[in-house]
Each structure stands twice: as structure tokens, then as C-alpha cells.
């Protein structure tokens, strides 16, 4: 195959591809229908032209017939006047007019046949155009439905160019978001570990900052416990918890020189706290509320009263060192002790006794 032939084929291939892409079936159908309508109009114009020619020939034939009648009358008049020569001339002209009229009649007959054929052709073409118009509307509707279905399918599946761009944008945005989240987590981790110093924090290492944070949390907890204590409900009349001798062995007992000024309270299973006798007005209502809840077997009241009492002891008392064990004046239930266990404790060996004990003088 020659180079020119290959180039020609290549150009035709490219041109066909471009034309196929640019061609619109709806526009092609409309153009075809328009051309058929133009052809139908042309046939109708041809029928009109043939009919016009036919009518013109009929007019000429009528004129020849009138001329022939006139010449016949002139010939008779000439014979009456004895002018045979004029009569001959008139008859000759009348014969010529008759000959022309016969020729016109033949042409008129041909035009009528042609007119009938054109009318039949126009009728067939009219029916064909009407059928094509119906088919065109059907094909246009099918094409529009198929196109809409394709567009919707491409949009749903992400195959359309717009949805593909949107998906790419969403993926890039998600990648950037994940990257920023990872970077933020890394920075927070470095700040928490002390590798990076936070702007505005005083100089010092990470250990010092953690110690200061712990102290701040302890102070906040103490202030919160004090505020809760101030918001406690009004005291209710009920028996008070009374002191009981501590059954735990005493190791390294500390001197009790302050017995008349303070009391020692042990939370069962936990630590000991020393409270000043000046706290008695606030401690007594809490004792009464707890004892009353235990006697009435009120689970909700028991939980609330026990929490309030323990919080008061922890916030107002001084925690004794673990190695300094002294005899406890009052034994309190622990936070996880159930109501039944507290009831058994009250009915035990004097750990919780009647009001009027010397524990809270």
C-alpha cells in the first residue's frame, strides 16, 4: 500500500471519528424530515405547474375553436356575397385552426395523464412523509430516553466527567484531612511528651510541668469537694453514728495529746483522718442522715448520705501517714459497701453504736 493511500485512509478514519462524535441523531432525523417535506412541496409545485400548462393549452384551444367558428361564419358570408376566393381563404384558415386545436387537445391529454401521475406520486410521498414523521418522533423519544438513562447511570456510577471530577476532589479533600489529623495528633503527642514546648508556658522541663499539673488537679478536687459540702441538704433528725474501738492492730502508736481537741476517723479498707472538734456541727447532720438511711433501709438515701459523709471527712480531715497508726474513734463504711453490709456493721460488735457516745463530745 502506498504512502498516499495510507494517508488518505488515515484522514478518512479521523474525519469519520470526528463526524460520528459530532453527529446528533435527533438533528439528523429533523434534517431528513425537512428534506422530505421539501421534496413533497416540489412535487406539489410540479403538479401545479402541469395544471397551469394544461389550463393554458385549454385556453388556446378555446381561442382556436372561436377563431374556427368565426372563419366558418366568414366563409358563409363570403359565399353569400359571391366572393368564393374569400370563402376559400376563410375555410383554409379554419382548417389550420382545427389542426392546431387537435394538436392542442393531444397535448392537453398528455398533460392530464402527467398530472394524474404526479398527483398519485404526491399522495404516496405524502403518506411516506407522514409515516416518517411518526417514526421520527418515536425515534427521538427513544433516543432522548436512552440518553437520559445513560446520563443518570453515569452520574450514579461516577462514570460521567463531572462526577469523576467530584470524586477526585472528594478523595483529595479526604487525603488532606487525614494528613492534617495525623499531623495534629503527632504535634499533640510531642507537646504532651515535652519534646515541644507550648507557647506561653514558663521555662522548665516536662517533669516539672507534669508535677505542677498534678498539684493543680488536687487543688481543684479539694475546692470541688468543699463546694459540694456547702450544697448539702438541711440536716434530718436521725440517730448518729458513734465511735467503736478499732480492731486493727496499732503499730507505732502516736501520742494522743490532742484527744480532747480532735477525733480520728477510719474509712473501712482505706485511710485514717483526723478531724477537729470544731467540725462537729457539720459532721453531726451527716452522721444522722447516714444512720437514718441504714435504719430505714433506704438505698438511695444511703448512697447519697455515705458519699456526702466520706467527702466531708476527706476534704476537712487531715490524712494520717500510713506508718502512723492510732486508735480510731469512728469507723465509717467504704464507698463500695452495700446497704446490707452497713446494716450488719451497725448490728456488729459496737463498730456503730447508739447516739450519746463520747466519740463526738
RAWOWO-V647839 format. One record per residue. N is the residue number from 0. RES is the residue in one small letter. PHI is phi in radians with two decimals (999 if undefined). PSI is psi in whole degrees, 0 to 359 (* if undefined). Layout:
N_RES_PHI_PSI / N_RES_PHI_PSI
This chain:
0_x_999_134 / 1_x_-1.30_162 / 2_x_-1.15_319 / 3_x_-1.09_321 / 4_x_-1.16_319 / 5_x_-1.14_320 / 6_x_-1.11_320 / 7_x_-1.11_316 / 8_x_-1.11_319 / 9_x_-1.10_318 / 10_x_-1.12_319 / 11_x_-1.12_321 / 12_x_-1.09_312 / 13_x_-1.10_317 / 14_x_-1.12_318 / 15_x_-1.10_321 / 16_x_-1.14_317 / 17_x_-1.14_318 / 18_x_-1.15_319 / 19_x_-1.07_322 / 20_x_-1.24_324 / 21_x_-1.47_340 / 22_x_-1.25_135 / 23_x_-1.98_119 / 24_x_-1.02_324 / 25_x_-1.13_315 / 26_x_-1.15_324 / 27_x_-1.12_319 / 28_x_-1.13_318 / 29_x_-1.10_320 / 30_x_-1.15_318 / 31_x_-1.11_318 / 32_x_-1.12_321 / 33_x_-1.11_318 / 34_x_-1.13_319 / 35_x_-1.12_320 / 36_x_-1.11_321 / 37_x_-1.14_320 / 38_x_-1.10_319 / 39_x_-1.10_319 / 40_x_-1.13_323 / 41_x_-1.13_318 / 42_x_-1.11_318 / 43_x_-1.11_322 / 44_x_-1.15_324 / 45_x_-1.13_318 / 46_x_-1.07_319 / 47_x_-1.14_320 / 48_x_-1.12_316 / 49_x_-1.10_318 / 50_x_-1.12_323 / 51_x_-1.10_316 / 52_x_-1.10_321 / 53_x_-1.09_315 / 54_x_-1.13_323 / 55_x_-1.15_319 / 56_x_-1.15_323 / 57_x_-1.11_322 / 58_x_-1.12_319 / 59_x_-1.14_321 / 60_x_-1.12_321 / 61_x_-1.14_321 / 62_x_-1.12_319 / 63_x_-1.12_322 / 64_x_-1.13_320 / 65_x_-1.14_320 / 66_x_-1.14_320 / 67_x_-1.11_317 / 68_x_-1.12_320 / 69_x_-1.12_317 / 70_x_-1.15_323 / 71_x_-1.08_319 / 72_x_-1.17_321 / 73_x_-1.13_322 / 74_x_-1.11_318 / 75_x_-1.12_318 / 76_x_-1.12_322 / 77_x_-1.15_320 / 78_x_-1.13_323 / 79_x_-1.14_329 / 80_x_-1.57_1 / 81_x_1.38_18 / 82_x_-1.78_84 / 83_x_-1.20_327 / 84_x_-1.14_320 / 85_x_-1.21_324 / 86_x_-1.11_319 / 87_x_-1.09_316 / 88_x_-1.09_318 / 89_x_-1.14_319 / 90_x_-1.16_324 / 91_x_-1.11_315 / 92_x_-1.16_324 / 93_x_-1.13_324 / 94_x_-1.18_320 / 95_x_-1.13_319 / 96_x_-1.11_323 / 97_x_-1.15_320 / 98_x_-1.11_315 / 99_x_-1.12_321 / 100_x_-1.12_321 / 101_x_-1.11_320 / 102_x_-1.12_321 / 103_x_-1.16_322 / 104_x_-1.08_321 / 105_x_-1.13_318 / 106_x_-1.18_323 / 107_x_-1.12_321 / 108_x_-1.11_319 / 109_x_-1.11_319 / 110_x_-1.14_325 / 111_x_-1.14_319 / 112_x_-1.08_316 / 113_x_-1.13_323 / 114_x_-1.11_317 / 115_x_-1.09_317 / 116_x_-1.09_318 / 117_x_-1.16_322 / 118_x_-1.12_319 / 119_x_-1.10_316 / 120_x_-1.07_318 / 121_x_-1.11_321 / 122_x_-1.12_316 / 123_x_-1.10_317 / 124_x_-1.14_324 / 125_x_-1.09_316 / 126_x_-1.12_321 / 127_x_-1.14_319 / 128_x_-1.14_319 / 129_x_-1.09_317 / 130_x_-1.11_319 / 131_x_-1.15_324 / 132_x_-1.12_318 / 133_x_-1.10_315 / 134_x_-1.12_323 / 135_x_-1.10_315 / 136_x_-1.11_321 / 137_x_-1.12_314 / 138_x_-1.15_323 / 139_x_-1.13_319 / 140_x_-1.13_317 / 141_x_-1.11_318 / 142_x_-1.14_318 / 143_x_-1.11_318 / 144_x_-1.13_317 / 145_x_-1.14_320 / 146_x_-1.13_315 / 147_x_-1.10_317 / 148_x_-1.09_320 / 149_x_-1.13_316 / 150_x_-1.10_318 / 151_x_-1.14_317 / 152_x_-1.07_318 / 153_x_-1.14_323 / 154_x_-1.17_319 / 155_x_-1.21_317 / 156_x_-1.49_354 / 157_x_1.39_15 / 158_x_-1.46_342 / 159_x_-1.23_156 / 160_x_-1.10_318 / 161_x_-1.13_313 / 162_x_-1.18_327 / 163_x_-1.10_318 / 164_x_-1.11_319 / 165_x_-1.10_317 / 166_x_-1.09_319 / 167_x_-1.12_319 / 168_x_-1.12_319 / 169_x_-1.11_319 / 170_x_-1.12_318 / 171_x_-1.13_319 / 172_x_-1.11_320 / 173_x_-1.14_318 / 174_x_-1.08_316 / 175_x_-1.14_321 / 176_x_-1.11_314 / 177_x_-1.09_322 / 178_x_-1.12_317 / 179_x_-1.18_322 / 180_x_-1.11_317 / 181_x_-1.10_320 / 182_x_-1.15_318 / 183_x_-1.09_318 / 184_x_-1.12_321 / 185_x_-1.13_317 / 186_x_-1.12_317 / 187_x_-1.06_320 / 188_x_-1.13_319 / 189_x_-1.17_322 / 190_x_-1.17_317 / 191_x_-1.11_323 / 192_x_-1.38_351 / 193_x_1.54_1 / 194_x_-1.14_321 / 195_x_-1.95_137 / 196_x_-1.50_136 / 197_x_-1.41_139 / 198_x_-1.13_133 / 199_x_1.69_346 / 200_x_-1.46_141 / 201_x_-1.13_161 / 202_x_-1.15_151 / 203_x_2.59_163 / 204_x_-1.49_178 / 205_x_-1.22_329 / 206_x_-1.13_316 / 207_x_-1.08_319 / 208_x_-1.13_321 / 209_x_-1.17_322 / 210_x_-1.12_316 / 211_x_-1.09_322 / 212_x_-1.11_320 / 213_x_-1.12_319 / 214_x_-1.10_318 / 215_x_-1.08_318 / 216_x_-1.11_322 / 217_x_-1.13_317 / 218_x_-1.10_318 / 219_x_-1.10_318 / 220_x_-1.09_319 / 221_x_-1.13_316 / 222_x_-1.11_321 / 223_x_-1.14_320 / 224_x_-1.13_321 / 225_x_-1.14_318 / 226_x_-1.12_319 / 227_x_-1.07_321 / 228_x_-1.13_322 / 229_x_-1.17_335 / 230_x_-1.63_11 / 231_x_-1.16_152 / 232_x_-1.22_166 / 233_x_-1.10_149 / 234_x_-1.14_146 / 235_x_-2.01_147 / 236_x_-1.28_120 / 237_x_-2.87_159 / 238_x_-1.05_150 / 239_x_-1.71_156 / 240_x_-1.32_139 / 241_x_-2.09_161 / 242_x_-1.19_158 / 243_x_-2.51_149 / 244_x_-1.16_135 / 245_x_-1.26_129 / 246_x_-1.48_349 / 247_x_-1.29_147 / 248_x_-1.17_145 / 249_x_-1.75_121 / 250_x_-2.01_135 / 251_x_0.91_57 / 252_x_-1.06_139 / 253_x_-1.61_155 / 254_x_-1.10_147 / 255_x_-1.85_48 / 256_x_-1.23_342 / 257_x_-1.83_23 / 258_x_-1.03_322 / 259_x_-1.37_354 / 260_x_-1.99_347 / 261_x_-2.63_168 / 262_x_-2.27_157 / 263_x_-1.95_125 / 264_x_-2.03_130 / 265_x_-1.93_131 / 266_x_-1.61_121 / 267_x_-0.97_128 / 268_x_1.40_2 / 269_x_-2.22_230 / 270_x_-1.95_176 / 271_x_-1.85_148 / 272_x_-2.32_139 / 273_x_-1.81_124 / 274_x_-2.01_142 / 275_x_-1.32_149 / 276_x_-1.15_345 / 277_x_-1.21_345 / 278_x_-1.47_359 / 279_x_-1.02_317 / 280_x_-1.04_331 / 281_x_-1.56_335 / 282_x_-1.40_325 / 283_x_-1.04_314 / 284_x_-1.05_326 / 285_x_-1.20_321 / 286_x_-1.07_315 / 287_x_-1.12_317 / 288_x_-1.11_319 / 289_x_-1.20_315 / 290_x_-1.10_319 / 291_x_-1.11_319 / 292_x_-1.12_323 / 293_x_-1.21_317 / 294_x_-1.15_323 / 295_x_-1.49_356 / 296_x_0.99_45 / 297_x_-1.67_105 / 298_x_-1.11_313 / 299_x_-1.13_313 / 300_x_-1.11_324 / 301_x_-1.11_313 / 302_x_-1.10_316 / 303_x_-1.15_314 / 304_x_-1.14_319 / 305_x_-1.14_318 / 306_x_-1.10_316 / 307_x_-1.10_317 / 308_x_-1.15_314 / 309_x_-1.11_320 / 310_x_-1.11_322 / 311_x_-1.13_315 / 312_x_-1.10_317 / 313_x_-1.21_325 / 314_x_-1.46_330 / 315_x_-1.79_345 / 316_x_-1.65_162 / 317_x_-1.74_120 / 318_x_-1.24_127 / 319_x_-1.40_146 / 320_x_-1.08_150 / 321_x_-1.07_330 / 322_x_-1.51_357 / 323_x_-1.87_91 / 324_x_-1.75_127 / 325_x_-2.24_167 / 326_x_-1.18_135 / 327_x_-1.51_137 / 328_x_-1.45_328 / 329_x_-2.38_136 / 330_x_-1.93_123 / 331_x_-1.94_147 / 332_x_-1.13_156 / 333_x_-1.44_168 / 334_x_-1.10_327 / 335_x_-1.59_7 / 336_x_-1.36_133 / 337_x_-1.37_169 / 338_x_-1.12_321 / 339_x_-1.13_319 / 340_x_-1.14_321 / 341_x_-1.16_324 / 342_x_-1.13_318 / 343_x_-1.14_325 / 344_x_-1.13_320 / 345_x_-1.16_327 / 346_x_-1.59_9 / 347_x_-1.48_215 / 348_x_-1.57_55 / 349_x_1.41_11 / 350_x_-1.11_325 / 351_x_-2.22_121 / 352_x_-2.16_182 / 353_x_-1.20_163 / 354_x_-1.18_155 / 355_x_1.81_4 / 356_x_-1.23_163 / 357_x_-1.45_3 / 358_x_-1.11_314 / 359_x_-1.95_86 / 360_x_-1.20_*
